[in-house]
Amino acid sequence: MRDQSLASKTCVPCRGGVPPLKGKDLSDVHRLLADPAQWNIVNQHHIVRAYKFPDFKSALAFVNRVGEVAEAQGHHPDILLGWGKVEITTWTHAVDGLTESDFILAAKIDQLL
């Protein structure tokens, strides 16, 4: 599994002062995810993935598990919950863009399935 190395890492709190990932560096980290095509990079600023579930209860249970991971990592995505669907959006607010921590969180979330 390609995201194994990402999923085994821990999100690093960002205090700013570092540039967000762009261009080739961004593409290289994105490719480390198990299924990079599922995580869409939007304007080199944030990543988004939609998940489908058979019902609201399953989607809500997934959101709760995502919340536990986010809290443990100290890195919190935006979560949109609907009947049978969850959309996760993440970026690093301190740099107003993407860092490796966003991809670490994405890999950890994907392991919850």
VENNORWO-V326537 format. One record per residue. N is the residue number from 0. SS is DSSP state (H for helix, E for strand, L for the rest). OMEGA is omega in whole degrees, 0 to 359 (* if undefined). Layout:
# VENNORWO-V326537
{{N/SS/OMEGA} {N/SS/OMEGA}}
This chain:
# VENNORWO-V326537
{{0/L/186} {1/L/183} {2/L/182} {3/H/182} {4/H/177} {5/H/184} {6/H/180} {7/L/179} {8/L/177} {9/L/177} {10/L/180} {11/L/178} {12/L/182} {13/L/179} {14/L/182} {15/L/179} {16/L/175} {17/L/180} {18/L/174} {19/L/177} {20/L/178} {21/L/172} {22/H/184} {23/H/179} {24/H/178} {25/H/179} {26/H/181} {27/H/180} {28/H/180} {29/H/181} {30/L/180} {31/L/177} {32/L/181} {33/L/179} {34/L/185} {35/H/181} {36/H/180} {37/H/179} {38/L/181} {39/E/174} {40/E/182} {41/E/177} {42/L/183} {43/L/185} {44/L/181} {45/E/176} {46/E/184} {47/E/173} {48/E/175} {49/E/178} {50/E/178} {51/E/180} {52/L/183} {53/L/183} {54/L/181} {55/H/183} {56/H/179} {57/H/179} {58/H/179} {59/H/178} {60/H/177} {61/H/178} {62/H/179} {63/H/177} {64/H/176} {65/H/179} {66/H/178} {67/H/178} {68/H/181} {69/H/180} {70/H/179} {71/H/181} {72/H/184} {73/L/182} {74/L/194} {75/L/179} {76/L/167} {77/E/183} {78/E/175} {79/E/183} {80/E/174} {81/E/180} {82/L/176} {83/L/180} {84/E/175} {85/E/174} {86/E/180} {87/E/175} {88/E/179} {89/E/171} {90/L/181} {91/E/185} {92/H/184} {93/H/178} {94/H/181} {95/L/179} {96/E/185} {97/L/173} {98/L/178} {99/H/181} {100/H/178} {101/H/180} {102/H/173} {103/H/179} {104/H/179} {105/H/180} {106/H/179} {107/H/178} {108/H/180} {109/H/179} {110/L/180} {111/L/183} {112/L/*}}
